[in-house]
Amino acid sequence: MGEGILATGQIDLAYLKAREWTVIDFKTAGISDRTEALAQHGTQLAVYREAVAMIAGTPVRSALCLLSSGQLIDPEGSR
């Protein structure tokens, strides 16, 4: 068994639709720049995405939802 990381946190939203899992992390800070949002929160989102992927046994989509600007930011850039 490989080495892992220990992280604490709470996934805001994870849902299954059409056999595909998605993780959404909501942010209330006044960030509106995609690059800044991913720099500040991308690692946390990646940890959540990988945790759900390990449990589900399938790849997982993810996004940051910036509540102050209404943006949904896909770290892969497809949204």
mmCIF file as gemmi writes it, N, C-alpha and C atoms, coordinates in Angstrom:
data_model
loop_
_atom_site.group_PDB
_atom_site.id
_atom_site.type_symbol
_atom_site.label_atom_id
_atom_site.label_alt_id
_atom_site.label_comp_id
_atom_site.label_asym_id
_atom_site.label_entity_id
_atom_site.label_seq_id
_atom_site.pdbx_PDB_ins_code
_atom_site.Cartn_x
_atom_site.Cartn_y
_atom_site.Cartn_z
_atom_site.occupancy
_atom_site.B_iso_or_equiv
_atom_site.pdbx_formal_charge
_atom_site.auth_seq_id
_atom_site.auth_asym_id
_atom_site.pdbx_PDB_model_num
ATOM 1 N N . MET Axp A 1 ? 0.845 -1.168 0 1 0 ? 1 A 1
ATOM 2 C CA . MET Axp A 1 ? 0 0 0 1 0 ? 1 A 1
ATOM 3 C C . MET Axp A 1 ? 0.896 1.238 0 1 0 ? 1 A 1
ATOM 4 N N . GLY Axp A 2 ? 0.582 2.234 -0.842 1 0 ? 2 A 1
ATOM 5 C CA . GLY Axp A 2 ? 1.392 3.44 -0.966 1 0 ? 2 A 1
ATOM 6 C C . GLY Axp A 2 ? 1.168 4.415 0.164 1 0 ? 2 A 1
ATOM 7 N N . GLU Axp A 3 ? 2.067 5.388 0.231 1 0 ? 3 A 1
ATOM 8 C CA . GLU Axp A 3 ? 1.923 6.436 1.224 1 0 ? 3 A 1
ATOM 9 C C . GLU Axp A 3 ? 0.84 7.401 0.802 1 0 ? 3 A 1
ATOM 10 N N . GLY Axp A 4 ? 0.182 7.981 1.757 1 0 ? 4 A 1
ATOM 11 C CA . GLY Axp A 4 ? -0.879 8.935 1.472 1 0 ? 4 A 1
ATOM 12 C C . GLY Axp A 4 ? -0.638 10.216 2.238 1 0 ? 4 A 1
ATOM 13 N N . ILE Axp A 5 ? -1.639 11.047 2.231 1 0 ? 5 A 1
ATOM 14 C CA . ILE Axp A 5 ? -1.579 12.276 2.997 1 0 ? 5 A 1
ATOM 15 C C . ILE Axp A 5 ? -2.745 12.295 3.961 1 0 ? 5 A 1
ATOM 16 N N . LEU Axp A 6 ? -2.556 12.983 5.058 1 0 ? 6 A 1
ATOM 17 C CA . LEU Axp A 6 ? -3.629 13.158 6.025 1 0 ? 6 A 1
ATOM 18 C C . LEU Axp A 6 ? -4.16 14.569 5.855 1 0 ? 6 A 1
ATOM 19 N N . ALA Axp A 7 ? -5.431 14.68 5.601 1 0 ? 7 A 1
ATOM 20 C CA . ALA Axp A 7 ? -6.054 15.991 5.427 1 0 ? 7 A 1
ATOM 21 C C . ALA Axp A 7 ? -7.357 16.017 6.198 1 0 ? 7 A 1
ATOM 22 N N . THR Axp A 8 ? -7.686 17.174 6.697 1 0 ? 8 A 1
ATOM 23 C CA . THR Axp A 8 ? -8.981 17.357 7.33 1 0 ? 8 A 1
ATOM 24 C C . THR Axp A 8 ? -9.744 18.427 6.558 1 0 ? 8 A 1
ATOM 25 N N . GLY Axp A 9 ? -11.019 18.293 6.541 1 0 ? 9 A 1
ATOM 26 C CA . GLY Axp A 9 ? -11.848 19.249 5.832 1 0 ? 9 A 1
ATOM 27 C C . GLY Axp A 9 ? -13.228 18.661 5.649 1 0 ? 9 A 1
ATOM 28 N N . GLN Axp A 10 ? -14.061 19.415 4.995 1 0 ? 10 A 1
ATOM 29 C CA . GLN Axp A 10 ? -15.421 18.958 4.747 1 0 ? 10 A 1
ATOM 30 C C . GLN Axp A 10 ? -15.802 19.297 3.32 1 0 ? 10 A 1
ATOM 31 N N . ILE Axp A 11 ? -16.179 18.295 2.574 1 0 ? 11 A 1
ATOM 32 C CA . ILE Axp A 11 ? -16.628 18.498 1.206 1 0 ? 11 A 1
ATOM 33 C C . ILE Axp A 11 ? -17.989 19.181 1.267 1 0 ? 11 A 1
ATOM 34 N N . ASP Axp A 12 ? -18.12 20.29 0.543 1 0 ? 12 A 1
ATOM 35 C CA . ASP Axp A 12 ? -19.384 21.036 0.572 1 0 ? 12 A 1
ATOM 36 C C . ASP Axp A 12 ? -20.488 20.297 -0.171 1 0 ? 12 A 1
ATOM 37 N N . LEU Axp A 13 ? -20.171 19.768 -1.341 1 0 ? 13 A 1
ATOM 38 C CA . LEU Axp A 13 ? -21.187 19.079 -2.143 1 0 ? 13 A 1
ATOM 39 C C . LEU Axp A 13 ? -20.522 18.031 -3.017 1 0 ? 13 A 1
ATOM 40 N N . ALA Axp A 14 ? -21.042 16.823 -2.983 1 0 ? 14 A 1
ATOM 41 C CA . ALA Axp A 14 ? -20.636 15.757 -3.904 1 0 ? 14 A 1
ATOM 42 C C . ALA Axp A 14 ? -21.919 15.092 -4.381 1 0 ? 14 A 1
ATOM 43 N N . TYR Axp A 15 ? -22.048 14.95 -5.685 1 0 ? 15 A 1
ATOM 44 C CA . TYR Axp A 15 ? -23.261 14.337 -6.206 1 0 ? 15 A 1
ATOM 45 C C . TYR Axp A 15 ? -22.958 13.435 -7.402 1 0 ? 15 A 1
ATOM 46 N N . LEU Axp A 16 ? -23.838 12.487 -7.609 1 0 ? 16 A 1
ATOM 47 C CA . LEU Axp A 16 ? -23.74 11.523 -8.694 1 0 ? 16 A 1
ATOM 48 C C . LEU Axp A 16 ? -24.875 11.794 -9.671 1 0 ? 16 A 1
ATOM 49 N N . LYS Axp A 17 ? -24.511 12.034 -10.921 1 0 ? 17 A 1
ATOM 50 C CA . LYS Axp A 17 ? -25.505 12.263 -11.965 1 0 ? 17 A 1
ATOM 51 C C . LYS Axp A 17 ? -25.03 11.548 -13.223 1 0 ? 17 A 1
ATOM 52 N N . ALA Axp A 18 ? -25.906 10.731 -13.771 1 0 ? 18 A 1
ATOM 53 C CA . ALA Axp A 18 ? -25.584 9.958 -14.988 1 0 ? 18 A 1
ATOM 54 C C . ALA Axp A 18 ? -24.272 9.194 -14.821 1 0 ? 18 A 1
ATOM 55 N N . ARG Axp A 19 ? -24.125 8.557 -13.66 1 0 ? 19 A 1
ATOM 56 C CA . ARG Axp A 19 ? -22.964 7.724 -13.333 1 0 ? 19 A 1
ATOM 57 C C . ARG Axp A 19 ? -21.639 8.494 -13.299 1 0 ? 19 A 1
ATOM 58 N N . GLU Axp A 20 ? -21.709 9.807 -13.056 1 0 ? 20 A 1
ATOM 59 C CA . GLU Axp A 20 ? -20.501 10.624 -12.95 1 0 ? 20 A 1
ATOM 60 C C . GLU Axp A 20 ? -20.559 11.45 -11.663 1 0 ? 20 A 1
ATOM 61 N N . TRP Axp A 21 ? -19.512 11.322 -10.832 1 0 ? 21 A 1
ATOM 62 C CA . TRP Axp A 21 ? -19.429 12.077 -9.589 1 0 ? 21 A 1
ATOM 63 C C . TRP Axp A 21 ? -18.862 13.462 -9.854 1 0 ? 21 A 1
ATOM 64 N N . THR Axp A 22 ? -19.396 14.442 -9.123 1 0 ? 22 A 1
ATOM 65 C CA . THR Axp A 22 ? -18.905 15.818 -9.171 1 0 ? 22 A 1
ATOM 66 C C . THR Axp A 22 ? -18.774 16.335 -7.739 1 0 ? 22 A 1
ATOM 67 N N . VAL Axp A 23 ? -17.678 17.034 -7.473 1 0 ? 23 A 1
ATOM 68 C CA . VAL Axp A 23 ? -17.433 17.669 -6.177 1 0 ? 23 A 1
ATOM 69 C C . VAL Axp A 23 ? -17.425 19.177 -6.401 1 0 ? 23 A 1
ATOM 70 N N . ILE Axp A 24 ? -18.201 19.908 -5.602 1 0 ? 24 A 1
ATOM 71 C CA . ILE Axp A 24 ? -18.241 21.364 -5.658 1 0 ? 24 A 1
ATOM 72 C C . ILE Axp A 24 ? -17.79 21.904 -4.309 1 0 ? 24 A 1
ATOM 73 N N . ASP Axp A 25 ? -16.855 22.85 -4.33 1 0 ? 25 A 1
ATOM 74 C CA . ASP Axp A 25 ? -16.399 23.506 -3.109 1 0 ? 25 A 1
ATOM 75 C C . ASP Axp A 25 ? -16.815 24.973 -3.187 1 0 ? 25 A 1
ATOM 76 N N . PHE Axp A 26 ? -17.685 25.395 -2.289 1 0 ? 26 A 1
ATOM 77 C CA . PHE Axp A 26 ? -18.193 26.76 -2.276 1 0 ? 26 A 1
ATOM 78 C C . PHE Axp A 26 ? -17.234 27.67 -1.509 1 0 ? 26 A 1
ATOM 79 N N . LYS Axp A 27 ? -16.99 28.863 -2.058 1 0 ? 27 A 1
ATOM 80 C CA . LYS Axp A 27 ? -16.111 29.839 -1.419 1 0 ? 27 A 1
ATOM 81 C C . LYS Axp A 27 ? -16.843 31.161 -1.282 1 0 ? 27 A 1
ATOM 82 N N . THR Axp A 28 ? -16.802 31.73 -0.071 1 0 ? 28 A 1
ATOM 83 C CA . THR Axp A 28 ? -17.504 32.982 0.194 1 0 ? 28 A 1
ATOM 84 C C . THR Axp A 28 ? -16.589 34.203 0.105 1 0 ? 28 A 1
ATOM 85 N N . ALA Axp A 29 ? -15.272 33.992 0.057 1 0 ? 29 A 1
ATOM 86 C CA . ALA Axp A 29 ? -14.332 35.119 -0.029 1 0 ? 29 A 1
ATOM 87 C C . ALA Axp A 29 ? -14.574 35.894 -1.323 1 0 ? 29 A 1
ATOM 88 N N . GLY Axp A 30 ? -14.214 37.147 -1.328 1 0 ? 30 A 1
ATOM 89 C CA . GLY Axp A 30 ? -14.461 38.017 -2.472 1 0 ? 30 A 1
ATOM 90 C C . GLY Axp A 30 ? -13.495 37.827 -3.623 1 0 ? 30 A 1
ATOM 91 N N . ILE Axp A 31 ? -13.151 36.623 -3.949 1 0 ? 31 A 1
ATOM 92 C CA . ILE Axp A 31 ? -12.25 36.342 -5.069 1 0 ? 31 A 1
ATOM 93 C C . ILE Axp A 31 ? -13.083 36.242 -6.339 1 0 ? 31 A 1
ATOM 94 N N . SER Axp A 32 ? -12.624 36.922 -7.39 1 0 ? 32 A 1
ATOM 95 C CA . SER Axp A 32 ? -13.327 36.799 -8.667 1 0 ? 32 A 1
ATOM 96 C C . SER Axp A 32 ? -12.393 36.382 -9.8 1 0 ? 32 A 1
ATOM 97 N N . ASP Axp A 33 ? -11.098 36.315 -9.524 1 0 ? 33 A 1
ATOM 98 C CA . ASP Axp A 33 ? -10.115 35.935 -10.534 1 0 ? 33 A 1
ATOM 99 C C . ASP Axp A 33 ? -9.88 34.427 -10.502 1 0 ? 33 A 1
ATOM 100 N N . ARG Axp A 34 ? -10.053 33.781 -11.655 1 0 ? 34 A 1
ATOM 101 C CA . ARG Axp A 34 ? -9.908 32.327 -11.756 1 0 ? 34 A 1
ATOM 102 C C . ARG Axp A 34 ? -8.544 31.853 -11.269 1 0 ? 34 A 1
ATOM 103 N N . THR Axp A 35 ? -7.477 32.513 -11.727 1 0 ? 35 A 1
ATOM 104 C CA . THR Axp A 35 ? -6.119 32.103 -11.371 1 0 ? 35 A 1
ATOM 105 C C . THR Axp A 35 ? -5.888 32.215 -9.868 1 0 ? 35 A 1
ATOM 106 N N . GLU Axp A 36 ? -6.334 33.312 -9.272 1 0 ? 36 A 1
ATOM 107 C CA . GLU Axp A 36 ? -6.182 33.507 -7.828 1 0 ? 36 A 1
ATOM 108 C C . GLU Axp A 36 ? -6.987 32.471 -7.041 1 0 ? 36 A 1
ATOM 109 N N . ALA Axp A 37 ? -8.206 32.216 -7.481 1 0 ? 37 A 1
ATOM 110 C CA . ALA Axp A 37 ? -9.05 31.234 -6.799 1 0 ? 37 A 1
ATOM 111 C C . ALA Axp A 37 ? -8.401 29.853 -6.812 1 0 ? 37 A 1
ATOM 112 N N . LEU Axp A 38 ? -7.872 29.466 -7.95 1 0 ? 38 A 1
ATOM 113 C CA . LEU Axp A 38 ? -7.231 28.15 -8.044 1 0 ? 38 A 1
ATOM 114 C C . LEU Axp A 38 ? -5.924 28.111 -7.259 1 0 ? 38 A 1
ATOM 115 N N . ALA Axp A 39 ? -5.194 29.22 -7.229 1 0 ? 39 A 1
ATOM 116 C CA . ALA Axp A 39 ? -3.957 29.263 -6.443 1 0 ? 39 A 1
ATOM 117 C C . ALA Axp A 39 ? -4.254 29.093 -4.957 1 0 ? 39 A 1
ATOM 118 N N . GLN Axp A 40 ? -5.334 29.723 -4.495 1 0 ? 40 A 1
ATOM 119 C CA . GLN Axp A 40 ? -5.68 29.659 -3.073 1 0 ? 40 A 1
ATOM 120 C C . GLN Axp A 40 ? -6.397 28.376 -2.677 1 0 ? 40 A 1
ATOM 121 N N . HIS Axp A 41 ? -7.201 27.814 -3.581 1 0 ? 41 A 1
ATOM 122 C CA . HIS Axp A 41 ? -8.081 26.709 -3.179 1 0 ? 41 A 1
ATOM 123 C C . HIS Axp A 41 ? -7.972 25.461 -4.065 1 0 ? 41 A 1
ATOM 124 N N . GLY Axp A 42 ? -7.14 25.5 -5.083 1 0 ? 42 A 1
ATOM 125 C CA . GLY Axp A 42 ? -7.027 24.372 -6.007 1 0 ? 42 A 1
ATOM 126 C C . GLY Axp A 42 ? -6.533 23.09 -5.36 1 0 ? 42 A 1
ATOM 127 N N . THR Axp A 43 ? -5.577 23.21 -4.453 1 0 ? 43 A 1
ATOM 128 C CA . THR Axp A 43 ? -5.053 22.016 -3.782 1 0 ? 43 A 1
ATOM 129 C C . THR Axp A 43 ? -6.121 21.368 -2.921 1 0 ? 43 A 1
ATOM 130 N N . GLN Axp A 44 ? -6.86 22.183 -2.191 1 0 ? 44 A 1
ATOM 131 C CA . GLN Axp A 44 ? -7.95 21.655 -1.355 1 0 ? 44 A 1
ATOM 132 C C . GLN Axp A 44 ? -8.975 20.931 -2.224 1 0 ? 44 A 1
ATOM 133 N N . LEU Axp A 45 ? -9.345 21.537 -3.336 1 0 ? 45 A 1
ATOM 134 C CA . LEU Axp A 45 ? -10.31 20.917 -4.245 1 0 ? 45 A 1
ATOM 135 C C . LEU Axp A 45 ? -9.773 19.606 -4.797 1 0 ? 45 A 1
ATOM 136 N N . ALA Axp A 46 ? -8.493 19.573 -5.136 1 0 ? 46 A 1
ATOM 137 C CA . ALA Axp A 46 ? -7.879 18.345 -5.659 1 0 ? 46 A 1
ATOM 138 C C . ALA Axp A 46 ? -7.896 17.227 -4.621 1 0 ? 46 A 1
ATOM 139 N N . VAL Axp A 47 ? -7.646 17.573 -3.362 1 0 ? 47 A 1
ATOM 140 C CA . VAL Axp A 47 ? -7.692 16.563 -2.283 1 0 ? 47 A 1
ATOM 141 C C . VAL Axp A 47 ? -9.098 16 -2.16 1 0 ? 47 A 1
ATOM 142 N N . TYR Axp A 48 ? -10.102 16.86 -2.19 1 0 ? 48 A 1
ATOM 143 C CA . TYR Axp A 48 ? -11.489 16.401 -2.104 1 0 ? 48 A 1
ATOM 144 C C . TYR Axp A 48 ? -11.837 15.515 -3.304 1 0 ? 48 A 1
ATOM 145 N N . ARG Axp A 49 ? -11.429 15.942 -4.507 1 0 ? 49 A 1
ATOM 146 C CA . ARG Axp A 49 ? -11.715 15.181 -5.717 1 0 ? 49 A 1
ATOM 147 C C . ARG Axp A 49 ? -11.074 13.791 -5.643 1 0 ? 49 A 1
ATOM 148 N N . GLU Axp A 50 ? -9.818 13.732 -5.212 1 0 ? 50 A 1
ATOM 149 C CA . GLU Axp A 50 ? -9.133 12.441 -5.119 1 0 ? 50 A 1
ATOM 150 C C . GLU Axp A 50 ? -9.733 11.553 -4.041 1 0 ? 50 A 1
ATOM 151 N N . ALA Axp A 51 ? -10.185 12.131 -2.942 1 0 ? 51 A 1
ATOM 152 C CA . ALA Axp A 51 ? -10.818 11.339 -1.88 1 0 ? 51 A 1
ATOM 153 C C . ALA Axp A 51 ? -12.094 10.684 -2.39 1 0 ? 51 A 1
ATOM 154 N N . VAL Axp A 52 ? -12.924 11.442 -3.074 1 0 ? 52 A 1
ATOM 155 C CA . VAL Axp A 52 ? -14.168 10.877 -3.62 1 0 ? 52 A 1
ATOM 156 C C . VAL Axp A 52 ? -13.844 9.844 -4.696 1 0 ? 52 A 1
ATOM 157 N N . ALA Axp A 53 ? -12.836 10.109 -5.502 1 0 ? 53 A 1
ATOM 158 C CA . ALA Axp A 53 ? -12.447 9.155 -6.55 1 0 ? 53 A 1
ATOM 159 C C . ALA Axp A 53 ? -11.989 7.829 -5.947 1 0 ? 53 A 1
ATOM 160 N N . MET Axp A 54 ? -11.255 7.905 -4.841 1 0 ? 54 A 1
ATOM 161 C CA . MET Axp A 54 ? -10.803 6.669 -4.178 1 0 ? 54 A 1
ATOM 162 C C . MET Axp A 54 ? -11.988 5.873 -3.647 1 0 ? 54 A 1
ATOM 163 N N . ILE Axp A 55 ? -12.953 6.558 -3.074 1 0 ? 55 A 1
ATOM 164 C CA . ILE Axp A 55 ? -14.129 5.886 -2.527 1 0 ? 55 A 1
ATOM 165 C C . ILE Axp A 55 ? -15.017 5.336 -3.639 1 0 ? 55 A 1
ATOM 166 N N . ALA Axp A 56 ? -15.24 6.154 -4.675 1 0 ? 56 A 1
ATOM 167 C CA . ALA Axp A 56 ? -16.152 5.778 -5.758 1 0 ? 56 A 1
ATOM 168 C C . ALA Axp A 56 ? -15.518 4.812 -6.76 1 0 ? 56 A 1
ATOM 169 N N . GLY Axp A 57 ? -14.188 4.814 -6.822 1 0 ? 57 A 1
ATOM 170 C CA . GLY Axp A 57 ? -13.509 3.947 -7.775 1 0 ? 57 A 1
ATOM 171 C C . GLY Axp A 57 ? -13.65 4.409 -9.217 1 0 ? 57 A 1
ATOM 172 N N . THR Axp A 58 ? -13.833 5.697 -9.398 1 0 ? 58 A 1
ATOM 173 C CA . THR Axp A 58 ? -14.024 6.255 -10.733 1 0 ? 58 A 1
ATOM 174 C C . THR Axp A 58 ? -13.509 7.688 -10.754 1 0 ? 58 A 1
ATOM 175 N N . PRO Axp A 59 ? -13.132 8.211 -11.903 1 0 ? 59 A 1
ATOM 176 C CA . PRO Axp A 59 ? -12.721 9.618 -11.96 1 0 ? 59 A 1
ATOM 177 C C . PRO Axp A 59 ? -13.863 10.539 -11.526 1 0 ? 59 A 1
ATOM 178 N N . VAL Axp A 60 ? -13.489 11.688 -10.973 1 0 ? 60 A 1
ATOM 179 C CA . VAL Axp A 60 ? -14.458 12.631 -10.424 1 0 ? 60 A 1
ATOM 180 C C . VAL Axp A 60 ? -14.197 14.015 -11.006 1 0 ? 60 A 1
ATOM 181 N N . ARG Axp A 61 ? -15.255 14.697 -11.39 1 0 ? 61 A 1
ATOM 182 C CA . ARG Axp A 61 ? -15.16 16.099 -11.82 1 0 ? 61 A 1
ATOM 183 C C . ARG Axp A 61 ? -15.201 16.979 -10.586 1 0 ? 61 A 1
ATOM 184 N N . SER Axp A 62 ? -14.719 18.222 -10.72 1 0 ? 62 A 1
ATOM 185 C CA . SER Axp A 62 ? -14.763 19.135 -9.579 1 0 ? 62 A 1
ATOM 186 C C . SER Axp A 62 ? -14.805 20.574 -10.056 1 0 ? 62 A 1
ATOM 187 N N . ALA Axp A 63 ? -15.25 21.453 -9.155 1 0 ? 63 A 1
ATOM 188 C CA . ALA Axp A 63 ? -15.296 22.878 -9.457 1 0 ? 63 A 1
ATOM 189 C C . ALA Axp A 63 ? -15.342 23.679 -8.17 1 0 ? 63 A 1
ATOM 190 N N . LEU Axp A 64 ? -14.828 24.906 -8.266 1 0 ? 64 A 1
ATOM 191 C CA . LEU Axp A 64 ? -14.986 25.886 -7.204 1 0 ? 64 A 1
ATOM 192 C C . LEU Axp A 64 ? -16.174 26.762 -7.559 1 0 ? 64 A 1
ATOM 193 N N . CYS Axp A 65 ? -17.033 27.035 -6.6 1 0 ? 65 A 1
ATOM 194 C CA . CYS Axp A 65 ? -18.152 27.947 -6.812 1 0 ? 65 A 1
ATOM 195 C C . CYS Axp A 65 ? -17.88 29.195 -5.985 1 0 ? 65 A 1
ATOM 196 N N . LEU Axp A 66 ? -17.597 30.306 -6.668 1 0 ? 66 A 1
ATOM 197 C CA . LEU Axp A 66 ? -17.313 31.565 -5.997 1 0 ? 66 A 1
ATOM 198 C C . LEU Axp A 66 ? -18.631 32.304 -5.79 1 0 ? 66 A 1
ATOM 199 N N . LEU Axp A 67 ? -19.121 32.287 -4.575 1 0 ? 67 A 1
ATOM 200 C CA . LEU Axp A 67 ? -20.445 32.822 -4.289 1 0 ? 67 A 1
ATOM 201 C C . LEU Axp A 67 ? -20.544 34.33 -4.503 1 0 ? 67 A 1
ATOM 202 N N . SER Axp A 68 ? -19.47 35.064 -4.253 1 0 ? 68 A 1
ATOM 203 C CA . SER Axp A 68 ? -19.536 36.515 -4.395 1 0 ? 68 A 1
ATOM 204 C C . SER Axp A 68 ? -19.698 36.961 -5.845 1 0 ? 68 A 1
ATOM 205 N N . SER Axp A 69 ? -19.183 36.158 -6.795 1 0 ? 69 A 1
ATOM 206 C CA . SER Axp A 69 ? -19.28 36.535 -8.21 1 0 ? 69 A 1
ATOM 207 C C . SER Axp A 69 ? -20.182 35.602 -9.009 1 0 ? 69 A 1
ATOM 208 N N . GLY Axp A 70 ? -20.589 34.491 -8.403 1 0 ? 70 A 1
ATOM 209 C CA . GLY Axp A 70 ? -21.437 33.535 -9.102 1 0 ? 70 A 1
ATOM 210 C C . GLY Axp A 70 ? -20.713 32.661 -10.105 1 0 ? 70 A 1
ATOM 211 N N . GLN Axp A 71 ? -19.39 32.673 -10.07 1 0 ? 71 A 1
ATOM 212 C CA . GLN Axp A 71 ? -18.605 31.886 -11.018 1 0 ? 71 A 1
ATOM 213 C C . GLN Axp A 71 ? -18.48 30.425 -10.57 1 0 ? 71 A 1
ATOM 214 N N . LEU Axp A 72 ? -18.489 29.538 -11.541 1 0 ? 72 A 1
ATOM 215 C CA . LEU Axp A 72 ? -18.204 28.131 -11.322 1 0 ? 72 A 1
ATOM 216 C C . LEU Axp A 72 ? -16.909 27.853 -12.077 1 0 ? 72 A 1
ATOM 217 N N . ILE Axp A 73 ? -15.851 27.546 -11.351 1 0 ? 73 A 1
ATOM 218 C CA . ILE Axp A 73 ? -14.528 27.402 -11.939 1 0 ? 73 A 1
ATOM 219 C C . ILE Axp A 73 ? -14.111 25.948 -11.947 1 0 ? 73 A 1
ATOM 220 N N . ASP Axp A 74 ? -13.931 25.423 -13.14 1 0 ? 74 A 1
ATOM 221 C CA . ASP Axp A 74 ? -13.451 24.069 -13.353 1 0 ? 74 A 1
ATOM 222 C C . ASP Axp A 74 ? -11.925 24.134 -13.425 1 0 ? 74 A 1
ATOM 223 N N . PRO Axp A 75 ? -11.213 23.423 -12.545 1 0 ? 75 A 1
ATOM 224 C CA . PRO Axp A 75 ? -9.75 23.483 -12.583 1 0 ? 75 A 1
ATOM 225 C C . PRO Axp A 75 ? -9.161 22.948 -13.894 1 0 ? 75 A 1
ATOM 226 N N . GLU Axp A 76 ? -9.948 22.155 -14.615 1 0 ? 76 A 1
ATOM 227 C CA . GLU Axp A 76 ? -9.501 21.634 -15.903 1 0 ? 76 A 1
ATOM 228 C C . GLU Axp A 76 ? -9.818 22.614 -17.032 1 0 ? 76 A 1
ATOM 229 N N . GLY Axp A 77 ? -10.56 23.681 -16.718 1 0 ? 77 A 1
ATOM 230 C CA . GLY Axp A 77 ? -10.833 24.726 -17.689 1 0 ? 77 A 1
ATOM 231 C C . GLY Axp A 77 ? -11.958 24.458 -18.662 1 0 ? 77 A 1
ATOM 232 N N . SER Axp A 78 ? -12.778 23.428 -18.425 1 0 ? 78 A 1
ATOM 233 C CA . SER Axp A 78 ? -13.811 23.082 -19.399 1 0 ? 78 A 1
ATOM 234 C C . SER Axp A 78 ? -15.17 23.695 -19.084 1 0 ? 78 A 1
ATOM 235 N N . ARG Axp A 79 ? -15.276 24.516 -18.027 1 0 ? 79 A 1
ATOM 236 C CA . ARG Axp A 79 ? -16.571 25.125 -17.705 1 0 ? 79 A 1
ATOM 237 C C . ARG Axp A 79 ? -16.519 26.607 -17.939 1 0 ? 79 A 1
